[in-house]
Amino acid sequence: MWIELIIQPYKAKTLVRKSSQTTTHVHLNPYQGCYHNCAYCFGKSDEYFMHHNYSERIRVKINAPELLERYLKKKGFFPYNRDRTYTLVDYIPYSNNDIKSNLPPKFVISMFGNVCDVYQPAEEKMEITRKLLQIAYDYGFPIRILTKSSLVLRDLDLLKKIHQDSYARVAFTITFVDEEKQQIFEPNASKSSERFEAVKKLRENGISSGIYITPVIPFIGDTQENLKCVIQKAKDVDSEFIISGGLTLSPGRNKQDFLKVIETHFPEYLEKYKLLYSNNNIFGQPNPKAAESFNLIDPIEKGYKLSKKYNLFFYEPRIIPEGHIRTNLLISTALYRIAFLKEKIYKSDEKTIQKYHQAAKFCELLQQDLSRMSDEDIHSLPFSNGISQKILEIIETDNCLYLSSKNEWNNLIARNN
């Protein structure tokens, strides 16, 4: 259902949000609210304190480009890809190579749709995202985007320049192949077919692109038929990866809006949904006992197993920005991946999984290069002997047998890195 779009420009105080999980990513949200009006949107959650008419009135941070540039300059970065006028404002008495060699570690600029889609219809008029991409290119930063809009192809020229200079990735959320169902849950977003075509176009131009089947909607989108269709289409358009995830409905507007859609279009499932989310978990997670009673399989496990059948990688390969200790981040990524497999696929005990998570985080934050440490020093780190041996194996062979035996190793890290 189309609704009137109200664009409200304003000057924001902040733009950049650091990741709580890693030092190699920051997040940007240049818009507040999203006209796509997806029924399941977690951005409607009460915890985000968004304005009431979230999908009608789109608040635009018109000074977002200025805020990003100010943030990068404050961190010590220079726009070395920008044409210089040699005025006192932008004159830099060094070559680009000299600048690059003395920069602090970079990070991936993620525009990943936590509370907005950066290519929603307001972007067509305001072009804030395009301006942010230009700044990312000027300063030589890799970018990562998640969208439901084919409008991203408007900026193909910039994405290609960024990818050639550092790295660019555009992922698309695609929950249904059946567009009648898709438009019930995502009424103002691009059609699924348009998103598949966008993946194809990006891949033809050498840009990293993949598909998020998130959320997998219980009873409606979690059928084998739908998931197989999405994954087959993903393979057809040369998607680099797929990821699936479950539906979260946090108490308040997020849950209420979704249940209204179910009541209107799928009333036969309404009572099931009420029971499935009756626990009112603050993070929106379903009631495990109810899920078990409905014989619902974890959508992550289901997506992973299907991805293997279609020979698609179930993971977004990690982008490692310039300036970081590559070996440490490679090892950290490998340990996180092992923890994921042990938890979601092989159902290992929680204690083992926790050990891998703790070791991964330790390696992520370690300032000393693991590849320059002795075997004795590595064994003295706060890891189990098995984890220490895996770290040594990765350092010595640039491989991990545990992951390579499961066809997981080669796609852990983005290829340009």
C-alpha positions in Angstrom: 0.0 0.0 0.0 1.5 3.3 -1.1 1.4 6.1 1.4 2.4 9.8 1.2 6.1 10.3 1.6 7.1 13.2 3.9 10.8 14.2 3.7 12.0 16.1 6.7 15.6 17.4 6.4 17.4 18.2 9.7 21.0 18.6 10.9 22.1 15.7 13.0 24.7 15.9 15.8 26.2 12.5 15.0 26.4 10.0 12.2 29.1 7.4 12.8 28.5 4.5 15.2 31.3 2.2 16.1 30.7 -1.5 16.0 30.4 -3.3 19.3 31.7 -6.5 17.7 34.9 -5.4 15.8 37.3 -2.6 15.4 37.2 -2.9 11.6 33.7 -1.6 11.0 31.7 1.6 11.6 28.0 2.1 10.8 26.1 5.0 9.2 22.4 5.7 9.2 21.8 8.9 7.1 18.0 8.5 7.3 15.6 7.9 10.2 12.5 6.0 9.2 12.0 3.9 6.1 9.4 4.2 3.4 9.7 0.6 2.4 7.5 -0.1 5.5 8.4 -3.8 5.8 6.1 -5.6 8.2 8.9 -7.2 10.2 11.2 -4.1 10.3 13.2 -4.2 13.6 13.7 -0.5 13.1 10.2 0.0 14.4 11.2 -1.5 17.8 10.6 0.7 20.8 14.3 0.5 21.7 15.2 2.7 18.8 12.9 5.6 20.0 11.9 6.3 16.4 9.1 8.8 15.6 5.6 7.4 15.4 5.0 7.7 11.7 8.2 5.7 10.9 7.3 4.8 7.3 5.7 8.0 6.2 7.9 10.8 7.6 11.6 10.2 6.6 14.0 12.3 8.6 17.1 13.1 6.5 20.5 13.9 8.0 21.3 16.6 5.4 24.7 17.2 7.0 25.7 13.5 6.9 28.4 14.0 4.3 29.9 16.8 6.4 29.7 14.7 9.5 31.5 11.8 7.8 34.2 13.9 6.4 34.8 15.6 9.8 35.0 12.2 11.5 37.6 10.9 9.0 39.7 14.0 9.2 39.6 13.9 13.0 40.9 10.3 12.8 43.9 11.5 10.7 42.8 10.5 7.2 43.1 12.6 4.0 41.1 12.7 0.8 43.9 11.5 -1.4 41.6 10.5 -4.2 40.1 13.9 -4.5 41.2 16.4 -7.1 43.3 19.1 -5.3 43.0 22.8 -5.9 46.2 23.5 -4.1 44.6 26.2 -1.9 45.4 26.5 1.8 42.3 24.4 2.5 43.2 21.2 0.7 46.9 21.5 -0.1 48.8 18.4 1.0 52.6 18.6 0.4 52.9 14.8 0.0 52.4 12.2 -2.7 49.4 9.8 -2.4 51.8 6.9 -1.6 53.4 8.9 1.2 50.0 9.7 2.6 48.8 6.1 2.4 51.9 4.7 4.2 51.4 7.0 7.2 47.6 6.6 7.7 46.1 5.0 10.8 44.3 1.6 10.3 41.2 2.0 8.2 37.7 0.5 8.7 34.8 -0.7 6.6 32.0 1.9 6.3 28.8 -0.1 6.7 25.5 1.2 5.6 23.5 -1.8 6.6 20.0 -0.8 7.2 19.6 -1.1 11.0 17.0 1.6 11.2 16.7 2.6 7.5 17.4 1.5 4.0 20.0 3.9 2.5 18.4 3.4 -0.9 14.8 4.0 0.0 12.8 6.4 -2.2 13.9 9.5 -0.3 17.5 8.8 -1.6 16.4 9.3 -5.2 15.7 12.9 -4.4 18.2 13.7 -1.6 21.3 11.7 -2.9 22.8 11.6 0.6 24.0 8.0 0.2 25.7 8.9 -3.1 27.5 11.8 -1.4 28.7 9.5 1.4 30.0 7.0 -1.2 31.9 9.8 -2.9 33.6 10.7 0.4 34.4 7.0 1.0 36.1 6.9 -2.3 37.9 10.2 -1.8 39.4 8.9 1.5 40.0 5.4 0.2 37.6 3.5 2.4 35.9 0.1 1.7 32.1 0.1 1.9 29.4 -2.4 2.7 25.7 -1.9 1.9 22.6 -3.9 2.6 19.4 -2.8 0.7 16.1 -3.9 -0.7 16.3 -1.4 -3.6 17.6 -1.6 -7.1 18.2 2.2 -6.9 21.7 1.2 -5.8 22.5 0.6 -9.5 22.3 4.4 -10.0 25.7 4.6 -8.2 27.4 1.8 -10.1 30.0 4.2 -11.4 31.1 5.1 -7.8 30.8 1.5 -6.6 33.2 0.4 -9.3 35.7 3.1 -8.4 35.6 2.2 -4.7 36.0 -1.5 -5.5 39.0 -0.9 -7.7 40.6 1.4 -5.0 39.7 -0.6 -1.8 36.5 -2.8 -1.7 32.8 -2.5 -2.3 30.1 -4.9 -1.4 26.3 -4.6 -1.9 24.0 -7.3 -0.4 20.3 -7.5 -0.9 17.6 -8.8 1.4 15.4 -11.2 -0.5 12.8 -13.1 1.5 10.5 -14.5 -1.2 10.5 -15.4 -4.9 6.7 -15.2 -4.9 6.3 -11.4 -5.4 2.7 -11.4 -4.2 3.9 -12.5 -0.8 7.0 -10.4 -0.9 4.9 -7.2 -1.5 2.6 -8.1 1.4 5.6 -8.0 3.8 7.7 -5.4 1.9 5.1 -3.2 0.3 7.2 -0.3 -0.9 10.5 -2.0 -1.6 11.8 -3.1 -5.0 10.4 -6.4 -6.3 12.4 -9.5 -5.6 13.1 -9.9 -9.4 14.6 -6.4 -9.5 16.9 -7.2 -6.6 18.1 -10.5 -8.3 18.8 -8.5 -11.4 20.7 -5.9 -9.4 22.9 -8.7 -8.0 23.5 -10.0 -11.5 24.5 -6.5 -12.7 26.8 -5.9 -9.9 28.5 -9.2 -10.3 28.9 -8.6 -14.1 30.8 -5.4 -13.1 33.1 -7.3 -10.7 31.5 -6.0 -7.5 31.0 -8.2 -4.5 27.3 -9.0 -3.9 25.2 -11.5 -2.0 21.8 -12.3 -0.6 20.4 -12.2 2.9 17.3 -14.3 3.4 16.4 -12.4 6.5 14.1 -12.9 8.1 12.9 -16.3 7.1 9.2 -15.9 8.0 7.8 -18.9 9.9 5.0 -21.0 8.3 5.1 -18.8 5.2 8.6 -18.2 4.0 10.4 -21.1 5.7 9.0 -23.7 3.2 11.5 -25.8 1.3 10.0 -24.6 -1.9 10.5 -20.9 -1.1 14.0 -21.3 0.3 15.1 -23.5 -2.6 13.8 -21.0 -5.1 15.6 -18.1 -3.5 18.9 -20.0 -3.3 18.6 -21.3 -6.9 17.9 -17.7 -8.1 20.9 -16.6 -6.0 23.1 -19.1 -7.8 21.7 -18.1 -11.2 22.7 -14.5 -10.7 26.2 -15.4 -9.4 25.6 -14.3 -5.8 28.8 -14.7 -3.9 27.1 -15.9 -0.8 23.8 -16.3 1.0 22.8 -15.9 4.7 19.5 -16.8 6.3 18.2 -15.7 9.7 15.1 -15.8 11.9 12.3 -13.5 12.5 12.5 -11.3 15.6 9.5 -9.5 16.9 10.3 -7.2 19.9 7.4 -6.2 22.2 5.6 -3.0 21.1 5.2 -1.6 17.6 7.5 -4.1 15.9 5.4 -7.0 17.0 2.0 -5.3 16.8 2.5 -4.1 13.2 3.6 -7.6 12.1 0.7 -9.3 13.7 -1.7 -6.9 11.9 -0.3 -8.0 8.6 -0.7 -11.6 9.5 -4.3 -11.1 10.7 -5.1 -9.4 7.4 -3.4 -11.7 4.9 -2.7 -14.9 6.8 -5.3 -15.2 9.5 -4.9 -19.0 9.7 -1.4 -18.4 11.3 -2.3 -15.7 13.7 -2.7 -17.8 16.8 0.5 -19.7 16.0 2.4 -16.4 15.9 0.8 -15.2 19.1 2.0 -18.4 20.8 5.4 -18.4 19.1 6.2 -14.8 20.3 4.2 -15.0 23.6 7.4 -14.8 25.7 7.9 -11.1 24.8 11.6 -11.5 24.6 13.2 -8.0 24.6 15.3 -9.0 21.6 12.3 -10.4 19.8 13.5 -14.0 19.9 10.7 -16.6 19.6 9.7 -18.9 22.4 12.0 -22.0 22.0 9.3 -24.4 23.4 6.7 -23.1 21.1 9.1 -23.3 18.1 9.7 -26.9 19.1 6.0 -27.7 19.4 5.5 -26.4 15.8 8.5 -28.4 14.6 10.2 -25.3 13.3 13.8 -25.8 12.3 16.3 -23.0 13.0 16.4 -21.0 9.7 20.1 -20.6 10.0 20.6 -24.4 10.1 18.1 -24.9 7.3 19.7 -22.2 5.1 23.2 -23.5 5.8 22.3 -27.1 4.8 20.6 -25.9 1.6 23.5 -23.7 0.7 25.7 -26.8 0.7 23.4 -28.5 -1.8 23.6 -25.6 -4.1 27.3 -25.0 -3.6 26.9 -21.5 -2.3 28.9 -20.1 0.6 26.8 -19.4 3.7 28.8 -16.5 5.0 29.7 -13.0 4.1 33.5 -13.1 3.4 35.3 -10.7 5.7 36.7 -7.5 4.4 40.0 -6.7 6.0 40.8 -3.0 5.7 44.3 -1.5 5.3 46.4 -1.1 8.3 45.2 -4.1 10.4 47.2 -7.2 11.3 45.9 -9.5 8.7 47.0 -12.7 10.3 45.2 -11.9 13.6 42.0 -11.1 11.8 42.2 -14.1 9.6 42.7 -16.3 12.7 39.9 -14.5 14.6 37.5 -15.0 11.6 38.4 -18.7 11.4 37.8 -19.2 15.1 34.4 -17.4 14.9 33.5 -19.6 12.0 34.4 -22.7 13.9 32.3 -21.5 16.8 29.4 -20.9 14.4 29.6 -24.4 12.9 29.9 -26.1 16.3 26.9 -24.1 17.7 24.4 -24.1 14.8 25.3 -27.1 12.7 27.0 -29.7 14.9 25.4 -28.8 18.3 28.5 -28.9 20.4 28.4 -28.2 24.1 28.2 -24.5 25.2 31.5 -24.6 27.0 33.4 -25.5 23.8 31.6 -22.9 21.8 32.3 -20.2 24.4 36.0 -21.0 24.3 36.2 -20.5 20.6 34.3 -17.2 20.9 36.6 -15.9 23.6 39.7 -16.9 21.7 38.4 -15.3 18.5 37.7 -12.0 20.4 41.2 -12.1 22.0 42.9 -12.5 18.6 40.7 -9.7 17.1 41.9 -7.2 19.7 45.5 -8.4 20.1 48.0 -5.7 19.1 50.9 -8.2 18.7 51.2 -10.0 15.4 50.5 -13.7 16.1 52.6 -14.7 13.1 55.7 -13.2 14.8 55.2 -15.0 18.0 57.0 -18.2 18.9 55.1 -21.5 19.4 55.8 -21.3 23.1 54.3 -17.8 23.3 51.2 -18.9 21.5 50.7 -21.9 23.8 51.0 -19.5 26.7 48.0 -17.5 25.5 44.7 -18.1 27.4 43.5 -20.8 24.9 43.0 -24.5 25.1 45.7 -26.7 23.5 43.3 -27.5 20.6 42.7 -23.9 19.8 46.4 -23.1 20.1 47.2 -25.9 17.6 44.7 -24.5 15.1 46.2 -21.1 15.4 49.7 -22.5 14.7 48.3 -24.5 11.8 46.9 -21.4 10.2 50.1 -19.5 10.7 52.3 -22.3 9.3 50.1 -23.5 6.4 47.7 -20.6 5.7 45.0 -23.2 6.1 42.7 -24.8 8.7 41.9 -28.4 8.1 38.8 -28.2 10.2 37.3 -25.6 7.9 38.8 -26.7 4.6 37.4 -30.2 5.1 34.0 -28.6 5.2 34.7 -26.3 2.2 34.7 -23.3 4.5 38.3 -22.0 4.4 38.7 -20.5 0.9 35.8 -18.0 1.3 36.4 -16.7 4.7 38.2 -13.5 3.6 37.2 -11.2 0.7 39.3 -12.0 -2.4 40.6 -8.4 -2.9 42.2 -8.7 0.5 
